[in-house]
Amino acid sequence: MAKESVKARQKKREKIVLKYARKRKILKESKNYKLLQKLPRDASPVRLRNRCSITGRCRGYMRLFGISRIVFRNMVAQGLIPGVKKASW
């Protein structure tokens, strides 16, 4: 489980990316890289990291479900994710 500060930092970055998205797009199209560099670092979407919505884990993230592989496995075993079942052969 990720620390609360890491989760909070990620949420803060997501807000900043949304706030500056239009401005970044306009500056990129006009090729005004001097002003683009003066924007906050966290305004860049590259700095975002996919994280599990439950635990905050960044590794083993399953984009389709928005959770990590460990949480996914537990939820499938409990039958909480419809249409998915554990493979056995």
N, C-alpha and C positions, 0 to 999 in steps of 0.2 A: 504494500500500500504506500502510495506516494505521500510525502509530507504535505500538510495543509498549505504551507507557504508556496510550494511548487504548483499546487492546483490553483491557488489564488493568482500567482504570477501568470499562469497560462490564461486564465479568464481575463485578466487585465490586458494581456497582449491581444486577445481576440477582440476586445472592445476598441482598442487603439487601431487595429487593422481595419475594422469597419468604419471608424471615424475618418480615417485618412484615405480610404480606398478611392473615392472620386478625385481627390486632389492628386494622388499618385498617378492615376490614369491620365489626367490632363497634362501633368508635367512630363510624363513619359512620351505622350503623343507629340508634345511641342519640343521634345528633346532638350529640355531645360534641366540638365543634370546638376547644376550648381544648387538650384532651389530644392531639387529632389534630395540631395544629400543633407540639406538642412532640416528635413523632417526627422522626427524621432526614429531611432533604430527599430523600436518595436512596431513601427507602422508597416514594416515590410512583412508580407505574408510568409516569407521564407523562414522567419523566426518562430512560426507556430509549429507545434509538435502534436501529432495525433496521440490522444490519451484516452484511456478507458474511462467511460462516464461514471463508473461505480468506484473503482479503486484508484484511478489516476495513473495507472501503470502505462508506460509508453512503449515498452517492448512487447511484441506478440500481439499487436493491435489488429483486430479484424474490422476492416472498414465497413463491410456490409452491415454489421451489427453494432458497431461503435463501442465494443468492449474488448478486453484482452482475452487471450486464448484460455487462460485459467478460469476466469469468470464464465466464459462461454461454455467450457466443459462442465462446470458445476450446474449451470442453468439448464443445459441439455439433459444432464442426468436427472434433474428434478422435473423435467418436462415443462419448463417455463418458456421455451422458445418453440412456437408452433412450426410444424413441418420439418423439424430436424430431429433425428434420432441417432443414437450411438450405433456405429457400424459394428457388425459381428459376422464373421464367416467361418 
